[in-house]
């Protein structure tokens, strides 16, 4: 996959494609791994336990440092195929007065789950995400998230996450189960808007981040 990215470097993206979605019907993929799913494998070059994963894209609404109203979520590698993350709810994230918007909390869960790809050196996008909102989350709260892969079946990565308040061992406020689908880097190159693709490819830091994320020899 690294070579696929390298091939595209310097090659102008001429058109914005439409996403290839093969199923016209809504997905029926369950959120629990099937019996013949396999255990996830931590890549030998995965970040060390405790290491800050960093942002996969500076403009990402979930983790990007250059998004003023983004979540600025920071995730760290766990010891297995798991991560921990923190997200501080800001005033820009409100739904009801003084409370986090549910969609923002779902984003925090989605982003944390998405960062699991760093540990397997796989790029994956959210296919299904089911969230449960257990308790309201006030502004200025630090949401302590953890996420783990529960099984892999072909390109499907089954994973779950929780978000706790009051500390990493505090009560659960939100939780999610999800299926991510492994994709090639072309997924982004073929479907993203040309302007942002070109900007990302001209940024050596972004290319380095993408290579770290995607390589899966
Ligand atoms: C540069 C660094 C960047 C790094 C970027 C990292 C970004 C992380 C950001 C946080 C996460 C996000 O928000 S990601 C953004 C939100 N998500 C998206 O935009 C995805 C939009 N959807 C799509 O583009 C597409 O539907 C895909 C890629 C998910 C699947 O299309 P496809 O590739 O044609 O897959 P297809 O062959 O049909 O199916 C393969 C297998 O997956 C199953 N499958 C397919 N779609 C789904 C689905 N939605 N939910 C469940 N399961 C599904 C099928 O049943 C099949 O199982 P079987 O028959 O094999 O059993």
py3Dmol code that shows the C-alpha trace and the ligand (Angstrom):
import py3Dmol

protein = """\
ATOM      1  CA  UNK A   1       0.000   0.000   0.000  1.00  0.00           C
ATOM      2  CA  UNK A   2       2.923   2.324   0.604  1.00  0.00           C
ATOM      3  CA  UNK A   3       3.789   2.064  -3.048  1.00  0.00           C
ATOM      4  CA  UNK A   4       0.204   2.865  -4.003  1.00  0.00           C
ATOM      5  CA  UNK A   5       0.492   6.107  -2.097  1.00  0.00           C
ATOM      6  CA  UNK A   6       3.921   6.799  -3.527  1.00  0.00           C
ATOM      7  CA  UNK A   7       2.558   6.260  -7.037  1.00  0.00           C
ATOM      8  CA  UNK A   8       0.012   8.964  -6.429  1.00  0.00           C
ATOM      9  CA  UNK A   9       2.480  11.468  -5.084  1.00  0.00           C
ATOM     10  CA  UNK A  10       2.874  14.217  -7.601  1.00  0.00           C
ATOM     11  CA  UNK A  11       0.194  12.732  -9.822  1.00  0.00           C
ATOM     12  CA  UNK A  12      -2.687  15.188 -10.057  1.00  0.00           C
ATOM     13  CA  UNK A  13      -6.058  13.928  -8.997  1.00  0.00           C
ATOM     14  CA  UNK A  14      -8.177  14.808 -11.969  1.00  0.00           C
ATOM     15  CA  UNK A  15     -11.663  14.127 -10.746  1.00  0.00           C
ATOM     16  CA  UNK A  16     -13.607  13.603  -7.604  1.00  0.00           C
ATOM     17  CA  UNK A  17     -15.183  10.193  -7.835  1.00  0.00           C
ATOM     18  CA  UNK A  18     -18.324   9.014  -6.178  1.00  0.00           C
ATOM     19  CA  UNK A  19     -17.988   6.490  -3.391  1.00  0.00           C
ATOM     20  CA  UNK A  20     -18.282   2.924  -4.533  1.00  0.00           C
ATOM     21  CA  UNK A  21     -20.992   1.397  -2.454  1.00  0.00           C
ATOM     22  CA  UNK A  22     -21.727  -2.034  -3.746  1.00  0.00           C
ATOM     23  CA  UNK A  23     -24.769  -2.744  -1.632  1.00  0.00           C
ATOM     24  CA  UNK A  24     -27.905  -0.835  -2.574  1.00  0.00           C
ATOM     25  CA  UNK A  25     -29.609  -2.301   0.460  1.00  0.00           C
ATOM     26  CA  UNK A  26     -28.861  -1.078   3.965  1.00  0.00           C
ATOM     27  CA  UNK A  27     -26.089  -3.047   5.643  1.00  0.00           C
ATOM     28  CA  UNK A  28     -27.212  -5.964   7.769  1.00  0.00           C
ATOM     29  CA  UNK A  29     -23.749  -6.710   9.089  1.00  0.00           C
ATOM     30  CA  UNK A  30     -24.131  -7.571  12.776  1.00  0.00           C
ATOM     31  CA  UNK A  31     -22.040  -5.701  15.312  1.00  0.00           C
ATOM     32  CA  UNK A  32     -20.635  -8.811  16.981  1.00  0.00           C
ATOM     33  CA  UNK A  33     -17.901 -10.839  15.299  1.00  0.00           C
ATOM     34  CA  UNK A  34     -19.050 -14.062  13.615  1.00  0.00           C
ATOM     35  CA  UNK A  35     -17.877 -17.400  15.016  1.00  0.00           C
ATOM     36  CA  UNK A  36     -15.127 -17.692  12.406  1.00  0.00           C
ATOM     37  CA  UNK A  37     -13.702 -14.242  13.090  1.00  0.00           C
ATOM     38  CA  UNK A  38     -10.039 -14.178  14.094  1.00  0.00           C
ATOM     39  CA  UNK A  39      -8.324 -12.332  16.902  1.00  0.00           C
ATOM     40  CA  UNK A  40      -6.763  -9.004  15.905  1.00  0.00           C
ATOM     41  CA  UNK A  41      -2.984  -8.949  15.497  1.00  0.00           C
ATOM     42  CA  UNK A  42      -0.915  -6.100  16.887  1.00  0.00           C
ATOM     43  CA  UNK A  43       1.507  -5.052  14.151  1.00  0.00           C
ATOM     44  CA  UNK A  44       5.167  -5.572  15.171  1.00  0.00           C
ATOM     45  CA  UNK A  45       5.849  -1.910  14.385  1.00  0.00           C
ATOM     46  CA  UNK A  46       2.763  -0.590  16.123  1.00  0.00           C
ATOM     47  CA  UNK A  47       3.331   2.338  18.472  1.00  0.00           C
ATOM     48  CA  UNK A  48       4.544   1.237  21.901  1.00  0.00           C
ATOM     49  CA  UNK A  49       2.009   1.005  24.716  1.00  0.00           C
ATOM     50  CA  UNK A  50       1.381   4.476  26.120  1.00  0.00           C
ATOM     51  CA  UNK A  51       2.645   6.235  23.005  1.00  0.00           C
ATOM     52  CA  UNK A  52       0.596   9.159  21.740  1.00  0.00           C
ATOM     53  CA  UNK A  53      -0.751   8.226  18.320  1.00  0.00           C
ATOM     54  CA  UNK A  54      -1.019  11.741  16.965  1.00  0.00           C
ATOM     55  CA  UNK A  55      -3.406  12.937  14.322  1.00  0.00           C
ATOM     56  CA  UNK A  56      -3.897  11.079  11.030  1.00  0.00           C
ATOM     57  CA  UNK A  57      -4.890  14.382   9.367  1.00  0.00           C
ATOM     58  CA  UNK A  58      -4.444  17.903  10.725  1.00  0.00           C
ATOM     59  CA  UNK A  59      -7.893  18.936   9.432  1.00  0.00           C
ATOM     60  CA  UNK A  60      -9.715  15.940  10.923  1.00  0.00           C
ATOM     61  CA  UNK A  61     -12.719  17.043  12.968  1.00  0.00           C
ATOM     62  CA  UNK A  62     -11.949  14.327  15.501  1.00  0.00           C
ATOM     63  CA  UNK A  63      -8.196  14.546  16.020  1.00  0.00           C
ATOM     64  CA  UNK A  64      -6.801  17.342  13.851  1.00  0.00           C
ATOM     65  CA  UNK A  65      -4.833  20.096  15.516  1.00  0.00           C
ATOM     66  CA  UNK A  66      -5.811  22.628  12.850  1.00  0.00           C
ATOM     67  CA  UNK A  67      -9.575  22.330  13.341  1.00  0.00           C
ATOM     68  CA  UNK A  68     -10.516  25.174  15.704  1.00  0.00           C
ATOM     69  CA  UNK A  69     -13.875  23.642  16.637  1.00  0.00           C
ATOM     70  CA  UNK A  70     -12.764  20.043  16.371  1.00  0.00           C
ATOM     71  CA  UNK A  71     -12.557  17.584  19.222  1.00  0.00           C
ATOM     72  CA  UNK A  72      -8.734  17.590  19.435  1.00  0.00           C
ATOM     73  CA  UNK A  73      -9.007  14.045  20.660  1.00  0.00           C
ATOM     74  CA  UNK A  74      -5.721  12.506  21.757  1.00  0.00           C
ATOM     75  CA  UNK A  75      -5.344   8.743  21.642  1.00  0.00           C
ATOM     76  CA  UNK A  76      -2.616   6.519  23.042  1.00  0.00           C
ATOM     77  CA  UNK A  77      -1.674   2.984  22.152  1.00  0.00           C
ATOM     78  CA  UNK A  78      -2.701   0.256  24.543  1.00  0.00           C
ATOM     79  CA  UNK A  79      -0.823  -2.964  25.215  1.00  0.00           C
ATOM     80  CA  UNK A  80      -2.975  -5.033  22.900  1.00  0.00           C
ATOM     81  CA  UNK A  81      -5.084  -3.950  19.959  1.00  0.00           C
ATOM     82  CA  UNK A  82      -6.654  -1.251  22.068  1.00  0.00           C
ATOM     83  CA  UNK A  83      -6.334   2.464  22.647  1.00  0.00           C
ATOM     84  CA  UNK A  84      -7.223   5.012  25.273  1.00  0.00           C
ATOM     85  CA  UNK A  85      -8.155   8.593  24.464  1.00  0.00           C
ATOM     86  CA  UNK A  86      -9.266  11.823  26.061  1.00  0.00           C
ATOM     87  CA  UNK A  87     -11.652  14.430  24.768  1.00  0.00           C
ATOM     88  CA  UNK A  88     -12.539  17.603  26.661  1.00  0.00           C
ATOM     89  CA  UNK A  89     -16.051  18.854  25.897  1.00  0.00           C
ATOM     90  CA  UNK A  90     -15.929  22.544  24.932  1.00  0.00           C
ATOM     91  CA  UNK A  91     -18.691  25.111  24.517  1.00  0.00           C
ATOM     92  CA  UNK A  92     -18.549  24.585  20.732  1.00  0.00           C
ATOM     93  CA  UNK A  93     -19.656  20.978  21.326  1.00  0.00           C
ATOM     94  CA  UNK A  94     -22.991  21.716  23.028  1.00  0.00           C
ATOM     95  CA  UNK A  95     -26.373  20.327  22.070  1.00  0.00           C
ATOM     96  CA  UNK A  96     -28.531  21.330  25.053  1.00  0.00           C
ATOM     97  CA  UNK A  97     -27.290  24.219  27.216  1.00  0.00           C
ATOM     98  CA  UNK A  98     -24.145  23.141  28.981  1.00  0.00           C
ATOM     99  CA  UNK A  99     -24.301  19.586  27.675  1.00  0.00           C
ATOM    100  CA  UNK A 100     -22.388  17.808  24.936  1.00  0.00           C
ATOM    101  CA  UNK A 101     -24.221  17.134  21.678  1.00  0.00           C
ATOM    102  CA  UNK A 102     -24.882  13.435  21.147  1.00  0.00           C
ATOM    103  CA  UNK A 103     -23.454  13.570  17.634  1.00  0.00           C
ATOM    104  CA  UNK A 104     -20.233  15.030  18.988  1.00  0.00           C
ATOM    105  CA  UNK A 105     -20.006  12.211  21.523  1.00  0.00           C
ATOM    106  CA  UNK A 106     -20.595   9.720  18.705  1.00  0.00           C
ATOM    107  CA  UNK A 107     -17.754  11.414  16.834  1.00  0.00           C
ATOM    108  CA  UNK A 108     -15.473  10.975  19.835  1.00  0.00           C
ATOM    109  CA  UNK A 109     -16.319   7.282  19.912  1.00  0.00           C
ATOM    110  CA  UNK A 110     -15.912   6.979  16.128  1.00  0.00           C
ATOM    111  CA  UNK A 111     -12.543   8.730  16.162  1.00  0.00           C
ATOM    112  CA  UNK A 112     -11.256   6.605  19.027  1.00  0.00           C
ATOM    113  CA  UNK A 113     -12.367   3.441  17.250  1.00  0.00           C
ATOM    114  CA  UNK A 114     -10.817   4.684  14.003  1.00  0.00           C
ATOM    115  CA  UNK A 115      -7.458   5.142  15.710  1.00  0.00           C
ATOM    116  CA  UNK A 116      -7.278   1.380  16.330  1.00  0.00           C
ATOM    117  CA  UNK A 117      -6.006   1.120  12.760  1.00  0.00           C
ATOM    118  CA  UNK A 118      -2.646   2.478  13.904  1.00  0.00           C
ATOM    119  CA  UNK A 119      -2.089  -0.678  15.940  1.00  0.00           C
ATOM    120  CA  UNK A 120      -2.781  -3.065  13.063  1.00  0.00           C
ATOM    121  CA  UNK A 121      -1.281  -0.811  10.379  1.00  0.00           C
ATOM    122  CA  UNK A 122      -4.553  -0.942   8.543  1.00  0.00           C
ATOM    123  CA  UNK A 123      -6.644   1.879   7.123  1.00  0.00           C
ATOM    124  CA  UNK A 124     -10.303   1.372   7.895  1.00  0.00           C
ATOM    125  CA  UNK A 125     -13.448   3.463   7.702  1.00  0.00           C
ATOM    126  CA  UNK A 126     -16.608   3.248   9.735  1.00  0.00           C
ATOM    127  CA  UNK A 127     -19.245   0.980   8.222  1.00  0.00           C
ATOM    128  CA  UNK A 128     -21.627   0.743  11.153  1.00  0.00           C
ATOM    129  CA  UNK A 129     -21.559   2.557  14.463  1.00  0.00           C
ATOM    130  CA  UNK A 130     -24.142   1.973  17.152  1.00  0.00           C
ATOM    131  CA  UNK A 131     -23.981   4.323  20.104  1.00  0.00           C
ATOM    132  CA  UNK A 132     -25.621   4.222  23.497  1.00  0.00           C
ATOM    133  CA  UNK A 133     -25.902   7.401  25.525  1.00  0.00           C
ATOM    134  CA  UNK A 134     -25.943   6.374  29.157  1.00  0.00           C
ATOM    135  CA  UNK A 135     -25.514   9.695  30.983  1.00  0.00           C
ATOM    136  CA  UNK A 136     -25.393  13.384  30.005  1.00  0.00           C
ATOM    137  CA  UNK A 137     -21.913  14.835  29.580  1.00  0.00           C
ATOM    138  CA  UNK A 138     -21.504  18.480  30.716  1.00  0.00           C
ATOM    139  CA  UNK A 139     -19.265  21.069  29.079  1.00  0.00           C
ATOM    140  CA  UNK A 140     -15.683  21.020  30.414  1.00  0.00           C
ATOM    141  CA  UNK A 141     -15.954  17.320  31.207  1.00  0.00           C
ATOM    142  CA  UNK A 142     -13.017  15.178  30.182  1.00  0.00           C
ATOM    143  CA  UNK A 143     -14.355  12.081  28.475  1.00  0.00           C
ATOM    144  CA  UNK A 144     -12.028   9.134  29.063  1.00  0.00           C
ATOM    145  CA  UNK A 145     -12.382   6.761  26.155  1.00  0.00           C
ATOM    146  CA  UNK A 146     -11.109   3.290  25.537  1.00  0.00           C
ATOM    147  CA  UNK A 147     -11.557   1.165  22.451  1.00  0.00           C
ATOM    148  CA  UNK A 148     -10.578  -2.319  21.414  1.00  0.00           C
ATOM    149  CA  UNK A 149     -10.847  -4.638  18.461  1.00  0.00           C
ATOM    150  CA  UNK A 150     -12.955  -7.666  19.269  1.00  0.00           C
ATOM    151  CA  UNK A 151     -12.470  -9.627  16.048  1.00  0.00           C
ATOM    152  CA  UNK A 152     -11.498  -9.500  12.402  1.00  0.00           C
ATOM    153  CA  UNK A 153     -13.366 -11.185   9.569  1.00  0.00           C
ATOM    154  CA  UNK A 154     -11.955 -10.517   6.121  1.00  0.00           C
ATOM    155  CA  UNK A 155     -11.965  -6.738   5.725  1.00  0.00           C
ATOM    156  CA  UNK A 156     -14.391  -6.282   8.600  1.00  0.00           C
ATOM    157  CA  UNK A 157     -12.972  -5.091  11.905  1.00  0.00           C
ATOM    158  CA  UNK A 158     -15.313  -5.456  14.872  1.00  0.00           C
ATOM    159  CA  UNK A 159     -14.669  -3.088  17.726  1.00  0.00           C
ATOM    160  CA  UNK A 160     -16.194  -1.529  20.822  1.00  0.00           C
ATOM    161  CA  UNK A 161     -15.587   1.599  22.858  1.00  0.00           C
ATOM    162  CA  UNK A 162     -16.659   3.224  26.086  1.00  0.00           C
ATOM    163  CA  UNK A 163     -16.440   6.790  27.334  1.00  0.00           C
ATOM    164  CA  UNK A 164     -16.264   7.432  31.068  1.00  0.00           C
ATOM    165  CA  UNK A 165     -16.519  10.608  33.089  1.00  0.00           C
ATOM    166  CA  UNK A 166     -14.778  11.566  36.312  1.00  0.00           C
ATOM    167  CA  UNK A 167     -11.681   9.527  35.449  1.00  0.00           C
ATOM    168  CA  UNK A 168     -10.599   6.482  33.455  1.00  0.00           C
ATOM    169  CA  UNK A 169     -12.378   4.240  35.969  1.00  0.00           C
ATOM    170  CA  UNK A 170     -15.412   6.502  36.337  1.00  0.00           C
ATOM    171  CA  UNK A 171     -18.968   5.696  35.334  1.00  0.00           C
ATOM    172  CA  UNK A 172     -19.720   4.949  31.686  1.00  0.00           C
ATOM    173  CA  UNK A 173     -21.460   7.852  29.932  1.00  0.00           C
ATOM    174  CA  UNK A 174     -21.350   6.577  26.348  1.00  0.00           C
ATOM    175  CA  UNK A 175     -20.526   3.347  24.608  1.00  0.00           C
ATOM    176  CA  UNK A 176     -20.406   2.062  21.053  1.00  0.00           C
ATOM    177  CA  UNK A 177     -20.116  -1.079  18.983  1.00  0.00           C
ATOM    178  CA  UNK A 178     -18.892  -0.747  15.439  1.00  0.00           C
ATOM    179  CA  UNK A 179     -17.783  -2.485  12.273  1.00  0.00           C
ATOM    180  CA  UNK A 180     -14.987  -0.803  10.378  1.00  0.00           C
ATOM    181  CA  UNK A 181     -14.116  -1.848   6.838  1.00  0.00           C
ATOM    182  CA  UNK A 182     -10.503  -2.023   5.689  1.00  0.00           C
ATOM    183  CA  UNK A 183      -9.821   0.139   2.641  1.00  0.00           C
ATOM    184  CA  UNK A 184      -6.855   1.028   0.467  1.00  0.00           C
ATOM    185  CA  UNK A 185      -5.502   4.559   0.392  1.00  0.00           C
ATOM    186  CA  UNK A 186      -7.246   4.939  -2.976  1.00  0.00           C
ATOM    187  CA  UNK A 187     -10.529   5.135  -1.078  1.00  0.00           C
ATOM    188  CA  UNK A 188      -9.519   8.638  -0.021  1.00  0.00           C
ATOM    189  CA  UNK A 189      -7.683   9.607  -3.193  1.00  0.00           C
ATOM    190  CA  UNK A 190     -10.612   8.587  -5.394  1.00  0.00           C
ATOM    191  CA  UNK A 191     -13.386  10.047  -3.277  1.00  0.00           C
ATOM    192  CA  UNK A 192     -11.964  13.091  -1.523  1.00  0.00           C
ATOM    193  CA  UNK A 193     -12.233  16.603  -2.913  1.00  0.00           C
ATOM    194  CA  UNK A 194      -9.310  17.434  -5.168  1.00  0.00           C
ATOM    195  CA  UNK A 195      -8.343  20.621  -3.333  1.00  0.00           C
ATOM    196  CA  UNK A 196      -7.797  18.888  -0.002  1.00  0.00           C
ATOM    197  CA  UNK A 197      -6.178  15.812  -1.579  1.00  0.00           C
ATOM    198  CA  UNK A 198      -3.602  17.967  -3.334  1.00  0.00           C
ATOM    199  CA  UNK A 199      -2.919  19.990  -0.195  1.00  0.00           C
ATOM    200  CA  UNK A 200      -2.467  16.828   1.852  1.00  0.00           C
ATOM    201  CA  UNK A 201      -0.130  15.290  -0.704  1.00  0.00           C
ATOM    202  CA  UNK A 202       2.002  18.423  -0.780  1.00  0.00           C
ATOM    203  CA  UNK A 203       2.481  18.250   2.973  1.00  0.00           C
ATOM    204  CA  UNK A 204       5.413  15.977   3.853  1.00  0.00           C
ATOM    205  CA  UNK A 205       4.112  15.547   7.404  1.00  0.00           C
ATOM    206  CA  UNK A 206       0.764  14.340   6.074  1.00  0.00           C
ATOM    207  CA  UNK A 207       2.402  11.896   3.683  1.00  0.00           C
ATOM    208  CA  UNK A 208       4.509  10.538   6.553  1.00  0.00           C
ATOM    209  CA  UNK A 209       1.387  10.108   8.709  1.00  0.00           C
ATOM    210  CA  UNK A 210      -0.482   8.355   5.920  1.00  0.00           C
ATOM    211  CA  UNK A 211       2.427   5.968   5.323  1.00  0.00           C
ATOM    212  CA  UNK A 212       2.669   5.136   9.016  1.00  0.00           C
ATOM    213  CA  UNK A 213      -1.044   4.387   9.065  1.00  0.00           C
ATOM    214  CA  UNK A 214      -1.317   2.319   5.925  1.00  0.00           C
ATOM    215  CA  UNK A 215       1.721   0.057   5.683  1.00  0.00           C
ATOM    216  CA  UNK A 216       0.646  -3.507   6.237  1.00  0.00           C
ATOM    217  CA  UNK A 217       3.313  -5.728   4.661  1.00  0.00           C
TER     218      UNK A 217
END
"""
ligand_1 = """\
61
LIG
C -4.497 8.639 4.739
C -4.786 8.163 6.131
C -6.240 8.261 6.406
C -6.696 7.518 7.621
C -8.152 7.696 7.736
C -8.762 7.152 8.939
C -10.104 7.827 9.091
C -10.729 7.532 10.423
C -11.832 8.546 10.695
C -12.773 8.062 11.735
C -13.656 7.023 11.120
C -14.608 7.642 10.112
O -15.380 8.501 10.409
S -14.549 7.062 8.518
C -15.760 8.033 7.602
C -17.167 7.466 7.659
N -17.297 6.256 6.834
C -17.370 6.298 5.496
O -17.326 7.360 4.864
C -17.517 5.000 4.772
C -18.520 5.106 3.617
N -18.750 3.770 3.037
C -17.954 3.333 2.018
O -17.109 4.051 1.480
C -18.153 1.900 1.588
O -19.475 1.487 1.847
C -17.153 0.920 2.296
C -15.707 1.287 1.882
C -17.279 0.976 3.807
C -17.468 -0.507 1.841
O -17.509 -0.571 0.458
P -16.742 -1.737 -0.336
O -15.274 -1.562 -0.195
O -17.307 -1.777 -1.723
O -17.116 -3.022 0.513
P -17.866 -4.335 0.050
O -16.963 -5.074 -0.886
O -19.252 -4.041 -0.360
O -17.960 -5.109 1.435
C -16.839 -5.702 2.073
C -17.354 -6.371 3.345
O -17.716 -5.336 4.278
C -19.130 -5.403 4.561
N -19.633 -4.053 4.567
C -19.606 -3.166 3.554
N -20.137 -2.006 3.917
C -20.539 -2.155 5.211
C -21.157 -1.287 6.148
N -21.488 -0.027 5.854
N -21.395 -1.758 7.376
C -21.063 -3.018 7.703
N -20.464 -3.883 6.860
C -20.211 -3.461 5.620
C -19.738 -6.240 3.461
O -20.886 -6.899 3.913
C -18.611 -7.202 3.125
O -18.602 -8.236 4.064
P -18.315 -9.757 3.622
O -19.197 -10.042 2.461
O -16.862 -9.775 3.252
O -18.629 -10.566 4.828
"""
view = py3Dmol.view(width=600, height=400)
view.addModel(protein, "pdb")
view.setStyle({"model": 0}, {"cartoon": {"style": "trace"}})
view.addModel(ligand_1, "xyz")
view.setStyle({"model": 1}, {"stick": {}})
view.zoomTo()
view.show()
